Amino acid sequence: MAAASANNRETQDRLRRYQARQTVHETKTARRKRDNLVGVLAIVVVGALAATAQIVYFTAGPGTPEPVASASPAPTDPAAVAPDPALSEFRTWTGTMTLNEGIELEYELDGLAAPQAVASFASLVQSGFYDGLSCHRLTTQGIFVLQCGDPNGDGTGGPEYRFGPIENPPLDDVYTTGVIAMARQGGDGASMGSQFFIVYDESTIPADAAGGYTIMGRITSGLDALIADVVAAGVEGGAPDGAPAVPTVISGITIQ
């Protein structure tokens, strides 16, 4: 009885810590939106000429934002809901993701830092959702990620539900080597589904109006094989962003 009570208190403490982190994140997001609005108003005051120059610089010139994780569409069933965050058990999960039947990536997920994302990912793994899905996107300039988990294979698919808010984003926009993070639509923190990306080399991905990207875990071993067998071959057609030249499929995935 005493042990059960202690476990319950520990779970409640973990939940309170998570809720406190989310409050801080939401406050920072609201501040970012306010600052963006102030910036826009300042540009308007400066005048149309200055505004035009600013727009050209940030959309077509050297200030063009680096590409980020590709968009996910709206859920096909608006009534569908994501798995309960409590399914993450607010603990560390471990597993193996096998690509192309030869690249074994050991990973761990942080159910305390990102309970909603981990609950969703674990549920999808356990249901067999990811089996046979492709890693449809590789980027080799600016940011260095391999994106996977889309049943459509083109960045437009996912499960019936979408979820948010953003959990556990880096405060400095730096995603360290090995990070596993959730893809989403730009400016929409509630558009996450099944797509995730693996950071194979440290990348700075600027936050947008919604914030950063949910970091749910990291690769703990096998990244060297991924780089040698997939990343080194580059993108199909030689572009810096697109389908990997070596077709890459999730041939197996476990979690516990």
Contacts in CASP RR format, 6 or more apart in sequence:
PFRMAT RR
TARGET T0000
AUTHOR 0000-0000-0000
METHOD contacts of the structure
MODEL  1
MAAASANNRETQDRLRRYQARQTVHETKTARRKRDNLVGVLAIVVVGALA
ATAQIVYFTAGPGTPEPVASASPAPTDPAAVAPDPALSEFRTWTGTMTLN
EGIELEYELDGLAAPQAVASFASLVQSGFYDGLSCHRLTTQGIFVLQCGD
PNGDGTGGPEYRFGPIENPPLDDVYTTGVIAMARQGGDGASMGSQFFIVY
DESTIPADAAGGYTIMGRITSGLDALIADVVAAGVEGGAPDGAPAVPTVI
SGITIQ
11 90 0 8 1.000
14 90 0 8 1.000
14 112 0 8 1.000
15 90 0 8 1.000
17 112 0 8 1.000
18 90 0 8 1.000
18 112 0 8 1.000
18 113 0 8 1.000
18 115 0 8 1.000
21 113 0 8 1.000
21 168 0 8 1.000
22 165 0 8 1.000
22 167 0 8 1.000
25 165 0 8 1.000
25 166 0 8 1.000
25 167 0 8 1.000
25 169 0 8 1.000
25 211 0 8 1.000
26 165 0 8 1.000
28 211 0 8 1.000
29 166 0 8 1.000
29 210 0 8 1.000
29 211 0 8 1.000
32 207 0 8 1.000
32 209 0 8 1.000
32 211 0 8 1.000
33 209 0 8 1.000
36 209 0 8 1.000
43 50 0 8 1.000
43 51 0 8 1.000
43 54 0 8 1.000
44 51 0 8 1.000
57 63 0 8 1.000
58 64 0 8 1.000
58 65 0 8 1.000
65 206 0 8 1.000
66 142 0 8 1.000
66 143 0 8 1.000
66 204 0 8 1.000
66 205 0 8 1.000
66 206 0 8 1.000
67 139 0 8 1.000
67 142 0 8 1.000
67 143 0 8 1.000
67 241 0 8 1.000
68 143 0 8 1.000
68 186 0 8 1.000
68 205 0 8 1.000
68 206 0 8 1.000
68 208 0 8 1.000
68 213 0 8 1.000
69 145 0 8 1.000
69 147 0 8 1.000
69 181 0 8 1.000
69 182 0 8 1.000
69 183 0 8 1.000
69 184 0 8 1.000
69 195 0 8 1.000
69 197 0 8 1.000
69 205 0 8 1.000
69 213 0 8 1.000
70 137 0 8 1.000
70 147 0 8 1.000
70 155 0 8 1.000
70 183 0 8 1.000
70 195 0 8 1.000
71 155 0 8 1.000
71 156 0 8 1.000
71 184 0 8 1.000
71 185 0 8 1.000
71 186 0 8 1.000
71 191 0 8 1.000
72 150 0 8 1.000
72 155 0 8 1.000
72 156 0 8 1.000
72 157 0 8 1.000
72 158 0 8 1.000
72 162 0 8 1.000
72 183 0 8 1.000
72 184 0 8 1.000
72 185 0 8 1.000
72 191 0 8 1.000
72 192 0 8 1.000
72 193 0 8 1.000
72 195 0 8 1.000
73 156 0 8 1.000
73 157 0 8 1.000
73 158 0 8 1.000
74 162 0 8 1.000
74 191 0 8 1.000
75 159 0 8 1.000
75 160 0 8 1.000
75 161 0 8 1.000
75 162 0 8 1.000
76 160 0 8 1.000
77 160 0 8 1.000
77 161 0 8 1.000
80 159 0 8 1.000
80 160 0 8 1.000
80 161 0 8 1.000
81 161 0 8 1.000
82 116 0 8 1.000
82 119 0 8 1.000
82 120 0 8 1.000
82 161 0 8 1.000
82 162 0 8 1.000
82 163 0 8 1.000
82 164 0 8 1.000
82 193 0 8 1.000
83 119 0 8 1.000
83 120 0 8 1.000
83 122 0 8 1.000
83 123 0 8 1.000
84 119 0 8 1.000
85 115 0 8 1.000
85 116 0 8 1.000
85 119 0 8 1.000
86 115 0 8 1.000
86 119 0 8 1.000
87 119 0 8 1.000
87 122 0 8 1.000
87 123 0 8 1.000
88 111 0 8 1.000
88 112 0 8 1.000
88 114 0 8 1.000
88 115 0 8 1.000
88 116 0 8 1.000
88 118 0 8 1.000
88 119 0 8 1.000
88 122 0 8 1.000
89 111 0 8 1.000
90 111 0 8 1.000
90 112 0 8 1.000
90 115 0 8 1.000
91 111 0 8 1.000
91 112 0 8 1.000
92 108 0 8 1.000
92 109 0 8 1.000
92 110 0 8 1.000
92 111 0 8 1.000
92 112 0 8 1.000
93 108 0 8 1.000
93 109 0 8 1.000
93 111 0 8 1.000
93 118 0 8 1.000
93 122 0 8 1.000
93 255 0 8 1.000
93 256 0 8 1.000
94 106 0 8 1.000
94 107 0 8 1.000
94 108 0 8 1.000
94 109 0 8 1.000
94 220 0 8 1.000
94 255 0 8 1.000
94 256 0 8 1.000
95 106 0 8 1.000
95 107 0 8 1.000
95 108 0 8 1.000
95 253 0 8 1.000
95 254 0 8 1.000
95 255 0 8 1.000
95 256 0 8 1.000
96 104 0 8 1.000
96 105 0 8 1.000
96 106 0 8 1.000
96 107 0 8 1.000
96 252 0 8 1.000
96 253 0 8 1.000
96 254 0 8 1.000
97 104 0 8 1.000
97 105 0 8 1.000
97 107 0 8 1.000
97 250 0 8 1.000
97 252 0 8 1.000
97 253 0 8 1.000
98 104 0 8 1.000
98 105 0 8 1.000
98 250 0 8 1.000
98 251 0 8 1.000
98 252 0 8 1.000
98 253 0 8 1.000
99 105 0 8 1.000
99 135 0 8 1.000
99 226 0 8 1.000
99 230 0 8 1.000
99 248 0 8 1.000
99 249 0 8 1.000
99 250 0 8 1.000
99 251 0 8 1.000
100 229 0 8 1.000
100 230 0 8 1.000
100 246 0 8 1.000
100 247 0 8 1.000
100 248 0 8 1.000
100 249 0 8 1.000
100 251 0 8 1.000
101 251 0 8 1.000
102 225 0 8 1.000
102 229 0 8 1.000
102 251 0 8 1.000
103 222 0 8 1.000
103 225 0 8 1.000
103 226 0 8 1.000
103 229 0 8 1.000
103 230 0 8 1.000
104 222 0 8 1.000
104 225 0 8 1.000
105 198 0 8 1.000
105 219 0 8 1.000
105 221 0 8 1.000
105 222 0 8 1.000
105 223 0 8 1.000
105 225 0 8 1.000
105 226 0 8 1.000
106 219 0 8 1.000
106 220 0 8 1.000
106 221 0 8 1.000
106 222 0 8 1.000
107 180 0 8 1.000
107 217 0 8 1.000
107 218 0 8 1.000
107 219 0 8 1.000
107 220 0 8 1.000
108 217 0 8 1.000
108 218 0 8 1.000
108 220 0 8 1.000
109 118 0 8 1.000
109 121 0 8 1.000
109 122 0 8 1.000
109 180 0 8 1.000
109 216 0 8 1.000
109 217 0 8 1.000
109 255 0 8 1.000
110 118 0 8 1.000
110 168 0 8 1.000
110 215 0 8 1.000
110 216 0 8 1.000
110 217 0 8 1.000
111 118 0 8 1.000
111 119 0 8 1.000
111 216 0 8 1.000
113 167 0 8 1.000
113 168 0 8 1.000
113 215 0 8 1.000
113 216 0 8 1.000
113 217 0 8 1.000
114 167 0 8 1.000
114 168 0 8 1.000
114 214 0 8 1.000
114 215 0 8 1.000
114 216 0 8 1.000
114 217 0 8 1.000
115 167 0 8 1.000
116 163 0 8 1.000
116 164 0 8 1.000
116 167 0 8 1.000
117 163 0 8 1.000
117 167 0 8 1.000
117 182 0 8 1.000
117 192 0 8 1.000
117 214 0 8 1.000
117 216 0 8 1.000
118 216 0 8 1.000
120 159 0 8 1.000
120 163 0 8 1.000
120 192 0 8 1.000
120 193 0 8 1.000
120 194 0 8 1.000
121 194 0 8 1.000
121 196 0 8 1.000
121 216 0 8 1.000
121 255 0 8 1.000
122 255 0 8 1.000
124 130 0 8 1.000
124 159 0 8 1.000
124 194 0 8 1.000
125 253 0 8 1.000
125 254 0 8 1.000
125 255 0 8 1.000
126 255 0 8 1.000
128 253 0 8 1.000
129 151 0 8 1.000
129 159 0 8 1.000
129 194 0 8 1.000
130 148 0 8 1.000
130 149 0 8 1.000
130 194 0 8 1.000
130 250 0 8 1.000
130 252 0 8 1.000
130 253 0 8 1.000
131 250 0 8 1.000
131 252 0 8 1.000
131 253 0 8 1.000
132 249 0 8 1.000
132 250 0 8 1.000
132 251 0 8 1.000
132 252 0 8 1.000
133 148 0 8 1.000
133 149 0 8 1.000
133 150 0 8 1.000
133 151 0 8 1.000
133 153 0 8 1.000
133 249 0 8 1.000
133 250 0 8 1.000
134 148 0 8 1.000
134 149 0 8 1.000
134 150 0 8 1.000
134 153 0 8 1.000
134 247 0 8 1.000
134 248 0 8 1.000
134 249 0 8 1.000
134 250 0 8 1.000
135 146 0 8 1.000
135 147 0 8 1.000
135 148 0 8 1.000
135 149 0 8 1.000
135 230 0 8 1.000
135 244 0 8 1.000
135 248 0 8 1.000
135 249 0 8 1.000
135 250 0 8 1.000
136 147 0 8 1.000
136 148 0 8 1.000
136 149 0 8 1.000
136 150 0 8 1.000
136 153 0 8 1.000
136 154 0 8 1.000
136 155 0 8 1.000
136 242 0 8 1.000
136 243 0 8 1.000
137 145 0 8 1.000
137 146 0 8 1.000
137 147 0 8 1.000
137 155 0 8 1.000
137 197 0 8 1.000
137 241 0 8 1.000
137 242 0 8 1.000
137 243 0 8 1.000
137 244 0 8 1.000
138 145 0 8 1.000
138 146 0 8 1.000
138 147 0 8 1.000
138 230 0 8 1.000
138 231 0 8 1.000
138 234 0 8 1.000
138 235 0 8 1.000
138 241 0 8 1.000
138 242 0 8 1.000
138 243 0 8 1.000
138 244 0 8 1.000
138 248 0 8 1.000
139 145 0 8 1.000
139 235 0 8 1.000
139 240 0 8 1.000
139 241 0 8 1.000
139 242 0 8 1.000
140 231 0 8 1.000
140 234 0 8 1.000
140 235 0 8 1.000
140 240 0 8 1.000
140 241 0 8 1.000
141 240 0 8 1.000
141 241 0 8 1.000
142 203 0 8 1.000
142 240 0 8 1.000
143 199 0 8 1.000
143 203 0 8 1.000
143 204 0 8 1.000
143 205 0 8 1.000
144 199 0 8 1.000
144 200 0 8 1.000
144 201 0 8 1.000
144 202 0 8 1.000
144 203 0 8 1.000
144 231 0 8 1.000
145 175 0 8 1.000
145 197 0 8 1.000
145 198 0 8 1.000
145 199 0 8 1.000
145 200 0 8 1.000
145 203 0 8 1.000
146 197 0 8 1.000
146 198 0 8 1.000
146 200 0 8 1.000
146 226 0 8 1.000
146 230 0 8 1.000
146 231 0 8 1.000
146 244 0 8 1.000
146 248 0 8 1.000
147 155 0 8 1.000
147 183 0 8 1.000
147 195 0 8 1.000
147 196 0 8 1.000
147 197 0 8 1.000
147 198 0 8 1.000
148 195 0 8 1.000
148 196 0 8 1.000
148 197 0 8 1.000
148 198 0 8 1.000
148 248 0 8 1.000
148 250 0 8 1.000
149 158 0 8 1.000
149 194 0 8 1.000
149 195 0 8 1.000
149 196 0 8 1.000
149 250 0 8 1.000
150 156 0 8 1.000
150 157 0 8 1.000
150 158 0 8 1.000
150 194 0 8 1.000
150 195 0 8 1.000
151 157 0 8 1.000
151 158 0 8 1.000
151 194 0 8 1.000
152 158 0 8 1.000
155 183 0 8 1.000
155 195 0 8 1.000
157 194 0 8 1.000
157 195 0 8 1.000
158 193 0 8 1.000
158 194 0 8 1.000
158 195 0 8 1.000
159 193 0 8 1.000
159 194 0 8 1.000
161 193 0 8 1.000
162 190 0 8 1.000
162 191 0 8 1.000
162 192 0 8 1.000
162 193 0 8 1.000
163 190 0 8 1.000
163 192 0 8 1.000
163 193 0 8 1.000
164 189 0 8 1.000
164 190 0 8 1.000
164 191 0 8 1.000
164 192 0 8 1.000
165 189 0 8 1.000
165 190 0 8 1.000
166 184 0 8 1.000
166 189 0 8 1.000
166 210 0 8 1.000
166 211 0 8 1.000
166 212 0 8 1.000
166 213 0 8 1.000
166 214 0 8 1.000
167 214 0 8 1.000
167 215 0 8 1.000
167 216 0 8 1.000
168 214 0 8 1.000
168 215 0 8 1.000
168 216 0 8 1.000
169 207 0 8 1.000
169 211 0 8 1.000
169 212 0 8 1.000
169 213 0 8 1.000
169 214 0 8 1.000
169 215 0 8 1.000
170 176 0 8 1.000
170 212 0 8 1.000
170 215 0 8 1.000
173 204 0 8 1.000
173 205 0 8 1.000
173 206 0 8 1.000
173 207 0 8 1.000
173 212 0 8 1.000
174 202 0 8 1.000
174 203 0 8 1.000
174 204 0 8 1.000
175 181 0 8 1.000
175 199 0 8 1.000
175 202 0 8 1.000
175 203 0 8 1.000
175 204 0 8 1.000
175 205 0 8 1.000
175 213 0 8 1.000
175 215 0 8 1.000
176 199 0 8 1.000
176 202 0 8 1.000
176 218 0 8 1.000
177 199 0 8 1.000
177 200 0 8 1.000
177 201 0 8 1.000
177 202 0 8 1.000
177 223 0 8 1.000
178 198 0 8 1.000
178 199 0 8 1.000
178 200 0 8 1.000
178 218 0 8 1.000
178 219 0 8 1.000
178 223 0 8 1.000
179 198 0 8 1.000
179 199 0 8 1.000
179 215 0 8 1.000
179 217 0 8 1.000
179 218 0 8 1.000
180 196 0 8 1.000
180 197 0 8 1.000
180 198 0 8 1.000
180 199 0 8 1.000
180 215 0 8 1.000
180 216 0 8 1.000
180 217 0 8 1.000
180 218 0 8 1.000
180 219 0 8 1.000
181 196 0 8 1.000
181 197 0 8 1.000
181 199 0 8 1.000
181 213 0 8 1.000
181 214 0 8 1.000
181 215 0 8 1.000
181 216 0 8 1.000
181 217 0 8 1.000
182 192 0 8 1.000
182 193 0 8 1.000
182 195 0 8 1.000
182 196 0 8 1.000
182 197 0 8 1.000
182 213 0 8 1.000
182 214 0 8 1.000
182 216 0 8 1.000
183 192 0 8 1.000
183 193 0 8 1.000
183 195 0 8 1.000
183 196 0 8 1.000
183 197 0 8 1.000
183 213 0 8 1.000
184 191 0 8 1.000
184 192 0 8 1.000
184 193 0 8 1.000
184 210 0 8 1.000
184 213 0 8 1.000
184 214 0 8 1.000
185 191 0 8 1.000
186 208 0 8 1.000
186 210 0 8 1.000
187 208 0 8 1.000
187 209 0 8 1.000
187 210 0 8 1.000
187 211 0 8 1.000
188 210 0 8 1.000
189 210 0 8 1.000
189 211 0 8 1.000
192 214 0 8 1.000
196 216 0 8 1.000
197 213 0 8 1.000
198 219 0 8 1.000
198 223 0 8 1.000
198 226 0 8 1.000
200 223 0 8 1.000
200 226 0 8 1.000
200 227 0 8 1.000
200 231 0 8 1.000
205 212 0 8 1.000
205 213 0 8 1.000
219 226 0 8 1.000
229 246 0 8 1.000
230 244 0 8 1.000
230 246 0 8 1.000
230 248 0 8 1.000
231 244 0 8 1.000
233 244 0 8 1.000
233 245 0 8 1.000
233 246 0 8 1.000
234 244 0 8 1.000
234 245 0 8 1.000
234 246 0 8 1.000
235 241 0 8 1.000
235 242 0 8 1.000
235 243 0 8 1.000
235 244 0 8 1.000
235 245 0 8 1.000
236 242 0 8 1.000
236 243 0 8 1.000
236 244 0 8 1.000
236 245 0 8 1.000
237 245 0 8 1.000
238 245 0 8 1.000
END
